[in-house]
């Protein structure tokens, strides 16, 4: 039986100088030019720390929300930061919302997280997605991605003719990434004033023997963010109090803080600066006085200390994008006295992350590669233990742990 001849291959070529060949070459050149047009190449040493617009110390004063019509009062400094869209920090937008008694206003944001702290007044917030939440002064509530608007109504106000809300959301982060949130990451959550204050009182009563706690505050955590213990997966907040005639020594963190002075008498202020001296004092600090109902910006990485020279407790509520930083293990919060102790011991650390260099190197010595295969419903863990008997030493122990349980299921060397 004869076989069919192989199919002939046909090679198409253009005569030299033909219009078709010239057109194909021009198209290829144009496409390559488009791909390479956006490419920059920099010398590493000159560009590793690019010069960027700094985040300034600025104040959004309470007078803005104490009078006038119902409106949103944005704390927009995008021009200062060389950012095209509205923002107070690269990732966050802060505003006051003033609602005259008996009136309402709608707000909307393309954001994964929105937080509202009630500075003054009572009322309710409603939306098609989340229903109605009723609030009063000192309450805080957060909502996840909300395609529609939130409508805020003031039902009563003790002063200034209306309610005031402190509103913070991560819309600028969405703008920077060019994305729209796809799904909610947590449920709408209300933090009631009385519960927060009760927790602070409980901490005060549990002060260590021999003295009072210098920091009396509560981190506000969401059950959906069990690992980071933060307000949402992006936002972080703390209700912090400073005792009368007291100082909270300097600390620093990589997130920007948008601090609301909740309550303060004259003589309460924050000092901020880039460097500290060998006594832990801030070098050439900027002083920012607390004005109740006002917001001030604390730049990322700056050392800052809080001072209360009045005879009453002062309260502050910072809002940060530290939920995101905590998830990335890059928040790196440091307290000055810890750092001074390290320096006196001749040590400079690179990160305040919980895994120490010693723990890491010991595990590497024992072979700390990923130890075993994933199993559905189980978490892989590994540790080290002493080998008893002849030879001694240490060995690596790999095991499984049921998710949500402390029980080890299986061990293997």
C-alpha positions as CSV (number, residue, x, y, z in Angstrom):
1,X,0.0,0.0,0.0
2,X,1.5,3.3,-1.0
3,X,1.8,6.1,1.5
4,X,0.8,9.6,0.8
5,X,3.7,12.0,0.1
6,X,4.6,14.4,2.9
7,X,2.9,17.7,2.8
8,X,5.1,20.3,1.2
9,X,6.2,23.2,3.4
10,X,5.8,26.6,1.8
11,X,8.1,29.3,2.7
12,X,6.9,32.8,2.1
13,X,9.5,35.5,1.5
14,X,9.4,39.1,0.4
15,X,11.6,40.5,-2.3
16,X,14.2,42.7,-0.9
17,X,12.9,46.2,-0.7
18,X,9.2,45.1,-1.1
19,X,6.5,47.2,0.7
20,X,5.2,44.2,2.5
21,X,8.6,43.4,4.1
22,X,9.1,47.0,5.0
23,X,5.6,47.1,6.7
24,X,6.3,43.9,8.7
25,X,9.6,45.3,9.9
26,X,8.1,48.6,10.8
27,X,5.3,46.9,12.8
28,X,7.8,44.8,14.7
29,X,10.0,47.8,15.5
30,X,6.9,49.8,16.7
31,X,5.8,47.0,19.0
32,X,9.3,46.7,20.5
33,X,9.4,50.4,21.0
34,X,6.1,50.3,22.9
35,X,7.4,47.6,25.2
36,X,10.7,49.3,25.9
37,X,9.4,52.9,26.2
38,X,8.6,52.5,29.9
39,X,11.8,50.9,31.0
40,X,14.3,52.8,33.2
41,X,17.6,51.4,34.6
42,X,19.2,53.1,37.6
43,X,22.5,52.8,39.4
44,X,21.7,51.0,42.6
45,X,23.5,53.1,45.1
46,X,22.0,56.3,43.7
47,X,18.4,55.0,43.5
48,X,18.0,52.5,46.4
49,X,16.6,55.3,48.6
50,X,14.8,57.5,46.1
51,X,14.1,61.1,47.0
52,X,10.3,61.3,47.7
53,X,8.0,64.0,49.0
54,X,8.2,63.7,52.8
55,X,5.1,63.2,55.0
56,X,4.8,66.4,56.9
57,X,3.6,67.1,60.5
58,X,0.3,68.9,59.9
59,X,-2.9,69.5,61.9
60,X,-6.6,69.3,61.0
61,X,-8.1,71.5,63.6
62,X,-11.4,70.9,65.4
63,X,-12.8,74.3,64.5
64,X,-13.5,72.8,61.0
65,X,-16.2,70.6,62.3
66,X,-17.6,72.7,65.1
67,X,-19.7,75.0,62.9
68,X,-21.2,75.4,59.5
69,X,-23.5,73.3,57.3
70,X,-23.6,69.5,57.0
71,X,-20.6,68.4,55.0
72,X,-17.4,66.3,54.6
73,X,-14.2,68.1,55.5
74,X,-11.3,66.3,53.9
75,X,-7.8,66.3,55.3
76,X,-6.4,66.2,51.8
77,X,-2.6,66.8,51.4
78,X,-2.1,65.0,48.1
79,X,-0.3,67.9,46.5
80,X,2.2,68.0,49.4
81,X,2.9,64.2,48.8
82,X,3.0,64.5,45.0
83,X,0.1,62.0,44.7
84,X,-2.6,62.5,42.1
85,X,-5.6,61.6,44.1
86,X,-7.0,62.7,47.5
87,X,-5.1,61.4,50.5
88,X,-3.8,62.2,54.0
89,X,-1.0,59.6,53.8
90,X,0.0,57.4,50.9
91,X,-2.5,54.7,51.9
92,X,-5.2,56.5,53.9
93,X,-7.7,59.3,53.6
94,X,-8.9,61.1,56.7
95,X,-11.9,63.5,57.0
96,X,-14.2,65.1,59.4
97,X,-17.9,64.6,58.8
98,X,-20.2,67.3,60.3
99,X,-23.9,66.5,60.5
100,X,-26.2,69.2,61.7
101,X,-28.8,68.0,64.2
102,X,-31.8,66.6,62.3
103,X,-29.9,66.3,59.0
104,X,-28.1,63.5,57.2
105,X,-25.3,63.1,54.7
106,X,-24.2,60.3,52.4
107,X,-20.5,59.3,52.1
108,X,-18.9,56.8,49.8
109,X,-15.4,55.4,49.3
110,X,-13.8,52.7,47.0
111,X,-12.1,51.1,50.0
112,X,-11.6,47.7,51.7
113,X,-12.0,49.4,55.2
114,X,-13.8,52.4,56.5
115,X,-13.6,53.5,60.1
116,X,-15.8,56.1,61.9
117,X,-15.1,57.5,65.4
118,X,-17.8,59.6,66.9
119,X,-16.3,62.8,68.2
120,X,-19.6,64.4,69.2
121,X,-23.3,63.8,69.1
122,X,-25.6,60.8,68.6
123,X,-27.2,59.3,65.5
124,X,-27.3,56.4,63.1
125,X,-25.6,55.2,60.0
126,X,-27.4,53.1,57.4
127,X,-26.7,51.4,54.1
128,X,-28.3,48.9,51.8
129,X,-25.5,46.4,52.4
130,X,-25.1,46.6,56.2
131,X,-28.4,47.8,57.7
132,X,-28.4,50.4,60.5
133,X,-26.0,51.0,63.4
134,X,-26.8,53.5,66.1
135,X,-23.9,55.4,67.7
136,X,-23.0,58.0,70.4
137,X,-20.0,60.0,71.4
138,X,-16.9,57.8,71.9
139,X,-18.2,54.9,69.8
140,X,-16.2,53.6,66.8
141,X,-17.4,51.4,64.0
142,X,-15.8,49.9,60.9
143,X,-17.4,48.7,57.6
144,X,-15.9,46.6,54.8
145,X,-16.1,47.2,51.1
146,X,-19.4,49.0,50.5
147,X,-20.4,49.6,46.8
148,X,-23.2,51.9,47.8
149,X,-23.3,55.0,50.1
150,X,-23.4,55.2,53.9
151,X,-26.0,57.6,55.2
152,X,-25.2,59.3,58.5
153,X,-28.0,61.0,60.5
154,X,-27.6,63.2,63.6
155,X,-30.5,62.7,66.0
156,X,-29.1,64.8,68.9
157,X,-26.1,66.9,69.8
158,X,-25.0,68.3,73.1
159,X,-23.0,71.1,71.6
160,X,-22.0,72.9,68.3
161,X,-25.4,72.2,66.8
162,X,-24.5,68.8,65.3
163,X,-22.5,65.6,65.3
164,X,-18.9,65.1,64.2
165,X,-17.4,61.9,62.9
166,X,-13.7,61.1,62.3
167,X,-13.7,59.1,59.0
168,X,-10.6,57.2,57.8
169,X,-10.5,54.7,54.9
170,X,-7.9,53.0,52.6
171,X,-9.2,54.4,49.3
172,X,-5.7,56.0,48.4
173,X,-4.2,52.5,48.6
174,X,-6.8,51.2,46.1
175,X,-6.0,54.2,43.9
176,X,-2.3,53.5,44.0
177,X,-2.8,49.8,43.1
178,X,-5.4,50.6,40.4
179,X,-7.9,48.1,42.0
180,X,-11.4,47.8,43.3
181,X,-12.1,45.6,46.3
182,X,-13.6,42.3,45.2
183,X,-15.2,41.0,48.5
184,X,-15.6,42.0,52.1
185,X,-12.8,40.8,54.4
186,X,-14.7,41.3,57.7
187,X,-18.2,42.0,59.1
188,X,-19.4,45.5,60.1
189,X,-18.2,45.9,63.7
190,X,-19.1,48.4,66.5
191,X,-16.7,49.2,69.4
192,X,-18.8,50.8,72.1
193,X,-17.3,53.5,74.3
194,X,-18.3,51.9,77.6
195,X,-16.6,48.6,76.7
196,X,-13.4,50.3,75.6
197,X,-13.2,52.4,78.8
198,X,-14.0,49.3,81.0
199,X,-11.1,47.5,79.4
200,X,-8.8,50.5,80.1
201,X,-9.9,50.5,83.8
202,X,-9.3,46.8,84.0
203,X,-5.7,47.3,82.8
204,X,-5.2,50.1,85.3
205,X,-6.4,47.9,88.2
206,X,-3.9,45.2,87.0
207,X,-0.9,47.5,87.2
208,X,2.3,45.8,88.2
209,X,3.4,45.8,91.8
210,X,5.6,48.8,92.7
211,X,4.1,51.3,90.3
212,X,1.5,52.4,87.8
213,X,1.5,51.5,84.1
214,X,2.9,54.2,81.9
215,X,0.8,53.2,79.0
216,X,-2.9,52.6,79.6
217,X,-4.5,51.7,76.3
218,X,-6.4,49.1,74.4
219,X,-5.8,47.9,70.9
220,X,-9.0,47.5,68.9
221,X,-9.0,44.2,67.2
222,X,-11.4,42.5,64.8
223,X,-12.3,38.8,65.1
224,X,-11.6,38.5,61.4
225,X,-8.0,39.6,62.0
226,X,-7.1,37.1,64.7
227,X,-3.4,36.9,63.8
228,X,-2.6,40.7,63.4
229,X,-5.0,41.7,66.2
230,X,-5.9,44.9,64.3
231,X,-9.0,46.9,63.6
232,X,-9.2,45.6,60.0
233,X,-6.7,43.8,57.8
234,X,-5.5,47.3,56.7
235,X,-6.5,49.7,59.6
236,X,-5.0,49.7,63.1
237,X,-6.3,51.7,66.1
238,X,-5.6,52.2,69.7
239,X,-7.4,54.1,72.5
240,X,-4.5,55.3,74.5
241,X,-4.5,57.3,77.7
242,X,-1.7,59.3,79.3
243,X,-1.9,59.8,83.1
244,X,-1.8,63.3,84.6
245,X,1.7,64.8,84.9
246,X,3.3,61.9,83.1
247,X,5.4,61.2,80.0
248,X,5.3,58.3,77.6
249,X,8.9,57.8,76.4
250,X,9.7,57.8,72.7
251,X,8.8,55.0,70.3
252,X,8.6,54.6,66.5
253,X,7.0,52.5,63.8
254,X,6.9,52.3,60.1
255,X,3.3,53.2,59.6
256,X,2.0,56.8,59.4
257,X,-0.2,57.7,62.3
258,X,-3.3,60.0,61.9
259,X,-3.8,60.9,65.6
260,X,-7.2,62.2,66.9
261,X,-6.8,64.0,70.2
262,X,-9.9,62.7,72.0
263,X,-9.6,64.6,75.3
264,X,-6.8,66.9,76.6
265,X,-6.2,69.9,78.8
266,X,-3.7,72.6,77.8
267,X,-0.2,71.3,78.4
268,X,-0.6,68.0,76.6
269,X,1.6,67.5,73.5
270,X,3.6,65.2,71.3
271,X,7.3,65.7,70.5
272,X,8.5,64.1,67.2
273,X,11.9,63.8,65.5
274,X,14.0,61.6,63.3
275,X,16.8,60.9,65.8
276,X,17.3,60.2,69.5
277,X,20.4,60.9,71.7
278,X,22.2,58.6,74.0
279,X,19.7,59.4,76.8
280,X,16.7,58.5,74.7
281,X,15.6,62.1,74.1
282,X,14.4,63.3,70.7
283,X,16.9,65.5,68.9
284,X,15.5,68.8,67.6
285,X,11.9,67.8,68.1
286,X,8.8,69.3,66.6
287,X,6.1,69.9,69.2
288,X,2.4,69.3,68.3
289,X,-0.1,70.4,71.0
290,X,-3.2,68.3,71.4
291,X,-6.4,70.1,70.7
292,X,-9.5,68.0,71.6
293,X,-11.3,67.0,68.4
294,X,-8.3,67.8,66.2
295,X,-6.1,65.4,64.2
296,X,-2.3,65.6,63.6
297,X,0.0,63.5,61.4
298,X,3.0,61.6,62.8
299,X,5.4,60.7,60.0
300,X,6.6,57.1,59.5
301,X,9.8,56.1,61.3
302,X,9.9,59.2,63.5
303,X,10.5,58.9,67.2
304,X,7.7,60.4,69.1
305,X,6.9,60.9,72.8
306,X,3.7,62.0,74.5
307,X,3.7,64.5,77.4
308,X,0.9,65.3,79.8
309,X,1.7,68.3,82.0
310,X,-1.9,68.8,83.0
311,X,-3.7,67.5,86.1
312,X,-6.1,65.3,84.1
313,X,-5.8,62.1,82.0
314,X,-5.4,62.8,78.3
315,X,-6.7,60.5,75.5
316,X,-5.7,59.9,71.9
317,X,-6.9,57.7,69.2
318,X,-4.4,57.1,66.4
319,X,-5.5,55.6,63.1
320,X,-2.8,53.8,61.0
321,X,-2.4,51.5,58.1
322,X,-0.6,49.2,60.5
323,X,-2.9,46.3,59.9
324,X,-1.2,46.0,56.5
325,X,2.3,46.5,57.9
326,X,1.7,43.9,60.7
327,X,0.5,41.3,58.1
328,X,3.7,42.0,56.1
329,X,5.9,41.7,59.3
330,X,7.2,45.2,58.6
331,X,5.6,47.4,61.3
332,X,8.8,47.3,63.4
333,X,7.5,49.2,66.4
334,X,10.3,50.0,68.8
335,X,10.5,51.5,72.3
336,X,13.5,53.7,73.0
337,X,14.6,52.1,76.3
338,X,14.8,48.7,74.5
339,X,16.9,50.2,71.8
340,X,19.2,52.0,74.2
341,X,19.8,48.7,76.1
342,X,20.8,47.0,72.9
343,X,23.2,49.8,71.9
344,X,24.9,49.8,75.3
345,X,25.4,46.1,74.8
346,X,27.1,46.9,71.4
347,X,24.2,45.5,69.3
348,X,22.1,47.1,66.5
349,X,19.2,45.1,65.4
350,X,17.6,45.1,61.9
351,X,14.0,44.3,62.8
352,X,11.8,44.1,65.8
353,X,10.1,41.0,64.4
354,X,9.5,38.3,67.0
355,X,11.8,35.6,65.5
356,X,15.3,36.4,66.9
357,X,18.5,35.8,65.0
358,X,19.5,33.1,67.6
359,X,16.2,31.2,67.0
360,X,16.7,31.4,63.3
361,X,20.3,30.3,63.2
362,X,19.7,27.4,65.6
363,X,16.9,26.1,63.3
364,X,19.1,26.5,60.2
365,X,21.8,24.5,61.9
366,X,19.3,21.7,62.4
367,X,18.0,21.9,58.8
368,X,15.0,24.3,58.9
369,X,13.7,23.7,55.4
370,X,10.0,23.2,54.9
371,X,9.8,19.9,56.7
372,X,6.8,17.9,55.3
373,X,3.9,18.0,52.9
374,X,0.8,20.0,53.5
375,X,-2.3,18.1,54.8
376,X,-5.8,19.5,54.6
377,X,-7.0,20.9,58.0
378,X,-3.5,20.6,59.5
379,X,-0.7,23.2,60.1
380,X,2.9,22.2,59.7
381,X,5.2,23.0,62.7
382,X,8.8,22.2,63.5
383,X,10.9,22.7,66.6
384,X,14.0,21.3,68.2
385,X,14.6,19.1,71.1
386,X,17.5,17.7,73.1
387,X,18.8,14.2,72.1
388,X,19.4,12.2,75.3
389,X,21.9,9.4,75.5
390,X,25.2,8.8,73.8
391,X,26.2,11.7,71.5
392,X,23.6,14.1,72.9
393,X,23.1,17.3,70.9
394,X,19.9,18.6,69.3
395,X,17.5,17.3,66.6
396,X,14.8,18.9,64.5
397,X,11.3,17.6,65.2
398,X,8.6,18.1,62.5
399,X,5.0,17.6,63.4
400,X,1.4,18.4,62.4
401,X,-1.1,20.3,64.4
402,X,-4.8,20.3,63.8
403,X,-6.0,23.8,62.8
404,X,-7.5,25.6,65.8
405,X,-6.0,23.1,68.2
406,X,-2.8,22.9,70.3
407,X,-2.7,19.1,69.8
408,X,0.2,17.6,67.9
409,X,-0.9,14.8,65.6
410,X,2.3,13.2,64.4
411,X,6.1,13.6,64.8
412,X,8.9,12.7,62.5
413,X,12.6,13.4,62.5
